[in-house]
Amino acid sequence: MGEQPIFSTRAHVFQIDPNTKKNWVPTSKHAVTVSYFYDSTRNVYRIISLDGSKAIINSTITPNMTFTKTSQKFGQWADSRANTVYGLGFSSEHHLSKFAEKFQEFKEAARLAKEKSQEKVELTSTPSQESAGGDLQSPLTPESINGTDEERTPDVTQNSEPRAEPAQNALPFSHRYSFTSTIMTNSAISKHWEAELATLKGNNAKLTAALLESTANVKQWKQQLAAYQEEAERLHKRVTELECVSSQANAVHTHKTELNQTIQELEETLKEKEEEIERLKQEIDNARELQEQRDSLTQKLQEVEIRNKDLEGQLSDLEQRLEKSQNEQEAFRNNLKTLLEILDGKIFELTELRDNLAKLLECS
């Protein structure tokens, strides 16, 4: 095949919801490879991304496309041929900037390639224009009639693709998507911090209960330790008394061995309790650290909420501007329909000319 990858990066892929035209829908569960491809046979550049065997991005770069950075790590572009808007979330601002630079570079390359192709078309079509009469005396390019080749679809062909909107009409939607995606990102962050805060509160409650229980156990262990110490002293005295009685020397020796074993067991138990006390102290320190983290998360959550309110205000202002823009676009569409009625005949002729040129190119 004549298609080769010329630049690759990794990003999370999103598409605009086709129903609401507001929300972003993730098309990949994790970061996937997004690559620029160059088709040497067709002299076009494409952006392609695969999730397994499924193509989640297949977008041909045209000169009228615009890649917009909506945040430090998120960018988007509209594809009129696919009738959608793609969004990419990168791991760093550097990766986003690099992708945007490549987009601009290949967009310029696509423009130059298209201009060369148009020059060839004009040179090839000159004899036909001279023999066709007055209707084709001045060469007409596809851009002078109806935008670019990628956006131009004749109305007379039933199986052709739907007509794409002008690039100017997509700009307000792009800005709206950018602010909406920023709000969605902040909302996801807010929910994440709320979940973290709830988890920390649960852990703090458990640690507090364990701390209270441990404190009660420590007091009980201290009382038991004091009782064990008193018992050990009493046993030591008893051993001394028994040693003084020579008639019961064997019994005293056996009893002393048992007492020594008991004392040793008590000392081991005491050591274990001391280790348990140290462990509980460490848990208390961890609980204090978790409390500090909870306070920090609470402060961050408040900051995110304030930022969300500001973004909601900006979104409301943009919606008003969008409504005004839509009214202007509606008037533009009405004028455009009138113009299209006049140009239908020319478009049909250009369509036939394009088909003939395509056949000539295939033959050559």
C-alpha positions as CSV (number, residue, x, y, z in Angstrom):
1,M,0.0,0.0,0.0
2,G,1.1,3.6,-0.6
3,E,0.0,4.8,2.9
4,Q,2.8,5.2,5.5
5,P,2.7,6.4,9.2
6,I,4.8,9.6,9.5
7,F,4.0,10.6,13.2
8,S,2.4,8.8,16.1
9,T,1.4,9.7,19.7
10,R,-0.9,8.3,22.4
11,A,-4.1,10.0,23.6
12,H,-7.6,9.3,24.9
13,V,-10.1,9.6,21.9
14,F,-13.5,11.3,22.2
15,Q,-16.3,12.1,19.8
16,I,-19.1,14.6,20.2
17,D,-22.5,13.1,21.0
18,P,-24.4,13.1,17.7
19,N,-27.8,13.6,19.5
20,T,-27.0,16.4,21.9
21,K,-24.0,18.0,20.1
22,K,-22.9,19.0,23.6
23,N,-21.4,16.1,25.5
24,W,-18.2,14.2,24.7
25,V,-18.5,10.4,24.3
26,P,-15.2,8.4,24.9
27,T,-14.5,6.0,22.1
28,S,-11.5,4.3,23.8
29,K,-11.3,2.9,27.3
30,H,-7.6,3.8,27.6
31,A,-5.0,5.8,25.7
32,V,-4.5,4.5,22.2
33,T,-2.1,5.3,19.4
34,V,-3.1,8.2,17.1
35,S,-1.1,8.4,13.9
36,Y,-0.7,10.7,10.8
37,F,-0.6,8.7,7.6
38,Y,0.5,9.9,4.1
39,D,-1.1,8.2,1.0
40,S,1.4,8.7,-1.8
41,T,-1.0,7.4,-4.4
42,R,-3.7,9.9,-3.6
43,N,-1.4,12.6,-2.2
44,V,-3.5,13.0,1.0
45,Y,-2.9,13.1,4.7
46,R,-5.1,11.2,7.2
47,I,-5.4,10.8,11.0
48,I,-6.0,7.2,11.9
49,S,-6.5,5.5,15.3
50,L,-7.3,1.9,16.0
51,D,-8.7,0.4,19.2
52,G,-8.0,-3.2,18.7
53,S,-9.3,-3.9,15.2
54,K,-11.8,-1.1,15.2
55,A,-11.0,2.2,13.5
56,I,-12.2,5.0,15.9
57,I,-10.6,7.8,13.9
58,N,-10.3,8.0,10.1
59,S,-10.2,11.6,9.2
60,T,-8.7,13.1,6.0
61,I,-6.9,16.4,6.6
62,T,-8.2,19.2,4.4
63,P,-7.0,22.8,4.0
64,N,-10.1,24.2,5.7
65,M,-9.8,22.1,8.9
66,T,-8.7,23.8,12.2
67,F,-7.2,22.1,15.2
68,T,-8.3,23.9,18.4
69,K,-6.6,23.6,21.8
70,T,-9.4,23.9,24.4
71,S,-7.3,23.3,27.5
72,Q,-3.7,22.5,28.4
73,K,-4.1,18.8,27.5
74,F,-7.2,18.6,25.2
75,G,-7.7,19.5,21.6
76,Q,-10.3,19.0,18.9
77,W,-11.1,19.4,15.3
78,A,-14.3,19.1,13.1
79,D,-14.5,16.6,10.2
80,S,-17.3,17.7,7.9
81,R,-17.0,14.5,5.8
82,A,-17.5,12.3,8.9
83,N,-20.1,14.8,10.2
84,T,-18.5,14.7,13.7
85,V,-16.1,16.4,16.0
86,Y,-13.1,14.5,17.3
87,G,-11.4,15.3,20.7
88,L,-8.0,14.1,22.0
89,G,-6.9,14.1,25.6
90,F,-3.1,14.0,26.0
91,S,-1.0,13.1,29.0
92,S,0.9,16.4,28.8
93,E,0.8,19.8,27.2
94,H,4.0,19.0,25.2
95,H,2.3,16.1,23.4
96,L,-0.7,18.3,22.6
97,S,1.5,21.1,21.2
98,K,3.5,18.5,19.1
99,F,0.3,17.1,17.7
100,A,-1.1,20.6,16.9
101,E,2.2,21.5,15.1
102,K,2.0,18.4,13.0
103,F,-1.6,19.1,12.2
104,Q,-0.8,22.6,10.9
105,E,2.2,21.2,9.0
106,F,0.2,18.5,7.2
107,K,-2.7,20.9,6.6
108,E,-0.3,23.2,4.8
109,A,1.1,20.3,2.8
110,A,-2.5,19.2,1.9
111,R,-3.2,22.8,0.7
112,L,-0.1,22.8,-1.5
113,A,-0.9,19.4,-2.9
114,K,-4.4,20.6,-3.7
115,E,-3.1,23.7,-5.5
116,K,-0.8,21.6,-7.7
117,S,-3.7,19.3,-8.5
118,Q,-5.9,22.2,-9.5
119,E,-3.1,23.6,-11.8
120,K,-3.0,20.2,-13.5
121,V,-6.8,20.2,-13.8
122,E,-6.8,23.7,-15.3
123,L,-4.1,22.8,-17.9
124,T,-6.0,19.6,-18.8
125,S,-9.4,21.3,-19.1
126,T,-8.2,24.3,-21.3
127,P,-8.9,22.6,-24.7
128,S,-12.4,21.5,-23.5
129,Q,-13.2,24.9,-22.3
130,E,-12.3,26.5,-25.6
131,S,-14.5,24.1,-27.5
132,A,-17.4,24.2,-25.1
133,G,-18.4,27.8,-25.9
134,G,-19.3,30.8,-23.9
135,D,-20.5,28.9,-20.8
136,L,-16.9,27.8,-19.9
137,Q,-14.9,30.8,-21.2
138,S,-13.5,31.5,-17.7
139,P,-12.1,28.5,-15.8
140,L,-14.1,27.8,-12.7
141,T,-12.6,25.9,-9.8
142,P,-14.5,23.9,-7.2
143,E,-13.6,26.4,-4.5
144,S,-15.2,29.3,-6.5
145,I,-18.5,27.4,-6.6
146,N,-18.9,25.5,-3.4
147,G,-15.8,25.4,-1.1
148,T,-13.3,22.5,-1.2
149,D,-13.5,19.1,-2.8
150,E,-14.0,17.5,0.5
151,E,-17.0,19.7,1.3
152,R,-18.6,19.7,-2.2
153,T,-21.4,17.2,-2.8
154,P,-23.8,17.7,-5.8
155,D,-27.5,17.7,-5.1
156,V,-28.3,15.8,-8.3
157,T,-26.6,12.6,-7.2
158,Q,-28.8,10.4,-4.9
159,N,-25.9,8.2,-3.5
160,S,-23.6,11.1,-2.8
161,E,-22.6,12.2,0.8
162,P,-24.6,14.9,2.5
163,R,-23.5,18.5,2.0
164,A,-21.0,19.7,4.7
165,E,-21.5,23.1,6.4
166,P,-19.0,25.9,5.8
167,A,-16.1,25.9,8.2
168,Q,-17.2,29.3,9.6
169,N,-20.4,27.8,10.9
170,A,-18.5,25.2,12.9
171,L,-16.5,27.6,14.9
172,P,-19.1,28.5,17.5
173,F,-19.8,24.8,18.1
174,S,-16.1,24.2,18.5
175,H,-15.8,26.8,21.2
176,R,-18.9,25.5,22.9
177,Y,-17.5,21.9,22.9
178,S,-14.3,23.2,24.4
179,F,-16.0,24.9,27.3
180,T,-18.4,22.0,27.8
181,S,-15.5,19.5,27.8
182,T,-13.6,21.6,30.3
183,I,-16.7,21.7,32.6
184,M,-17.1,17.9,32.2
185,T,-13.5,17.4,33.1
186,N,-13.8,19.6,36.2
187,S,-17.0,17.8,37.1
188,A,-15.2,14.4,36.8
189,I,-12.4,15.8,38.9
190,S,-14.9,17.0,41.5
191,K,-16.6,13.7,41.6
192,H,-13.3,12.0,42.0
193,W,-12.3,14.2,44.9
194,E,-15.7,13.7,46.5
195,A,-15.2,9.9,46.3
196,E,-11.7,10.2,47.7
197,L,-13.1,12.4,50.5
198,A,-15.9,9.9,51.3
199,T,-13.3,7.1,51.4
200,L,-11.1,9.1,53.7
201,K,-14.0,9.9,56.0
202,G,-14.9,6.2,56.2
203,N,-11.2,5.3,56.9
204,N,-11.0,8.0,59.5
205,A,-14.1,6.7,61.2
206,K,-12.8,3.2,61.3
207,L,-9.4,4.4,62.6
208,T,-11.1,6.5,65.2
209,A,-13.1,3.5,66.4
210,A,-10.0,1.3,66.3
211,L,-8.1,4.0,68.3
212,L,-10.8,4.2,71.0
213,E,-10.9,0.4,71.2
214,S,-7.1,0.3,71.4
215,T,-7.0,2.9,74.1
216,A,-9.5,0.9,76.1
217,N,-7.4,-2.2,75.5
218,V,-4.2,-0.4,76.5
219,K,-5.8,0.6,79.8
220,Q,-7.0,-3.0,80.3
221,W,-3.5,-4.3,79.4
222,K,-1.9,-1.9,81.9
223,Q,-4.2,-3.2,84.7
224,Q,-3.5,-6.7,83.7
225,L,0.3,-6.0,83.7
226,A,0.1,-4.5,87.1
227,A,-1.8,-7.5,88.3
228,Y,0.8,-9.8,86.6
229,Q,3.6,-7.9,88.3
230,E,1.9,-8.2,91.7
231,E,1.3,-11.8,91.0
232,A,5.0,-12.3,90.0
233,E,6.2,-10.6,93.2
234,R,3.9,-12.7,95.3
235,L,5.1,-15.8,93.5
236,H,8.7,-14.8,94.1
237,K,8.0,-14.4,97.8
238,R,6.2,-17.7,97.8
239,V,9.2,-19.3,96.1
240,T,11.5,-17.9,98.7
241,E,9.3,-19.2,101.5
242,L,9.1,-22.6,99.8
243,E,12.9,-22.8,99.5
244,C,13.2,-22.2,103.2
245,V,11.2,-25.4,103.9
246,S,13.7,-28.1,103.3
247,S,11.2,-30.9,103.7
248,Q,9.4,-29.7,100.6
249,A,12.5,-29.0,98.5
250,N,11.5,-31.2,95.6
251,A,7.9,-29.9,95.5
252,V,9.2,-26.3,95.7
253,H,11.7,-26.9,92.9
254,T,8.9,-28.2,90.6
255,H,6.6,-25.4,91.6
256,K,9.5,-22.9,91.1
257,T,10.0,-24.2,87.6
258,E,6.3,-23.8,86.8
259,L,6.4,-20.3,88.3
260,N,9.4,-19.4,86.2
261,Q,7.6,-20.7,83.1
262,T,4.6,-18.7,84.0
263,I,6.7,-15.6,84.5
264,Q,8.4,-16.1,81.2
265,E,5.0,-16.4,79.5
266,L,3.8,-13.3,81.2
267,E,7.0,-11.4,80.0
268,E,6.4,-12.6,76.4
269,T,2.8,-11.5,76.7
270,L,3.9,-8.1,78.0
271,K,6.3,-7.8,75.1
272,E,3.6,-8.5,72.6
273,K,1.3,-5.9,74.3
274,E,4.1,-3.3,74.1
275,E,4.5,-4.1,70.3
276,E,0.7,-3.7,69.9
277,I,0.9,-0.3,71.7
278,E,3.6,0.8,69.2
279,R,1.5,-0.4,66.3
280,L,-1.5,1.6,67.6
281,K,0.7,4.7,67.9
282,Q,1.7,4.4,64.3
283,E,-2.0,4.0,63.3
284,I,-2.8,7.2,65.2
285,D,-0.1,9.0,63.3
286,N,-1.5,7.6,60.0
287,A,-4.9,8.8,61.1
288,R,-3.6,12.3,61.6
289,E,-2.0,12.3,58.1
290,L,-5.3,11.1,56.6
291,Q,-7.1,14.0,58.4
292,E,-4.6,16.4,56.9
293,Q,-5.2,14.9,53.4
294,R,-9.0,15.2,53.9
295,D,-8.7,18.9,54.8
296,S,-6.5,19.4,51.7
297,L,-9.0,17.6,49.5
298,T,-11.9,19.6,50.9
299,Q,-10.1,22.8,50.0
300,K,-9.4,21.5,46.5
301,L,-13.0,20.5,46.1
302,Q,-14.2,24.0,47.1
303,E,-11.8,25.5,44.5
304,V,-13.1,23.2,41.8
305,E,-16.7,24.2,42.7
306,I,-15.8,27.9,42.4
307,R,-14.2,27.2,39.0
308,N,-17.2,25.3,37.8
309,K,-19.4,28.2,38.7
310,D,-17.2,30.5,36.7
311,L,-17.2,28.1,33.7
312,E,-21.0,27.8,33.9
313,G,-21.3,31.6,33.6
314,Q,-19.0,31.6,30.6
315,L,-21.0,28.8,29.0
316,S,-24.2,30.7,29.5
317,D,-22.7,33.7,27.8
318,L,-21.4,31.5,24.9
319,E,-24.9,30.0,24.5
320,Q,-26.4,33.5,24.1
321,R,-23.7,34.3,21.5
322,L,-24.3,30.9,19.8
323,E,-28.0,31.7,19.6
324,K,-27.3,35.0,17.9
325,S,-24.8,33.3,15.6
326,Q,-27.4,30.6,14.7
327,N,-29.9,33.3,13.7
328,E,-27.2,34.8,11.4
329,Q,-26.4,31.4,10.0
330,E,-30.1,30.8,9.3
331,A,-30.2,34.0,7.2
332,F,-26.9,32.9,5.5
333,R,-28.5,29.5,4.7
334,N,-31.5,31.2,3.1
335,N,-29.2,33.3,0.9
336,L,-27.1,30.2,0.1
337,K,-30.2,28.2,-1.0
338,T,-31.1,31.0,-3.5
339,L,-27.5,30.9,-4.8
340,L,-27.6,27.1,-5.0
341,E,-30.7,27.2,-7.2
342,I,-28.8,29.4,-9.7
343,L,-25.6,27.2,-9.5
344,D,-27.3,23.8,-9.8
345,G,-26.6,23.7,-13.6
346,K,-23.0,24.7,-13.1
347,I,-22.5,22.1,-10.4
348,F,-23.9,19.3,-12.6
349,E,-21.5,20.3,-15.4
350,L,-18.6,20.5,-12.9
351,T,-19.5,17.0,-11.6
352,E,-19.4,15.6,-15.1
353,L,-16.1,17.4,-15.7
354,R,-14.7,16.0,-12.5
355,D,-15.7,12.5,-13.5
356,N,-14.1,12.9,-16.9
357,L,-10.9,14.2,-15.3
358,A,-10.9,11.3,-12.8
359,K,-11.2,8.9,-15.7
360,L,-8.4,10.7,-17.5
361,L,-6.2,10.5,-14.4
362,E,-6.9,6.8,-14.0
363,C,-6.1,6.2,-17.7
364,S,-2.9,8.2,-17.3
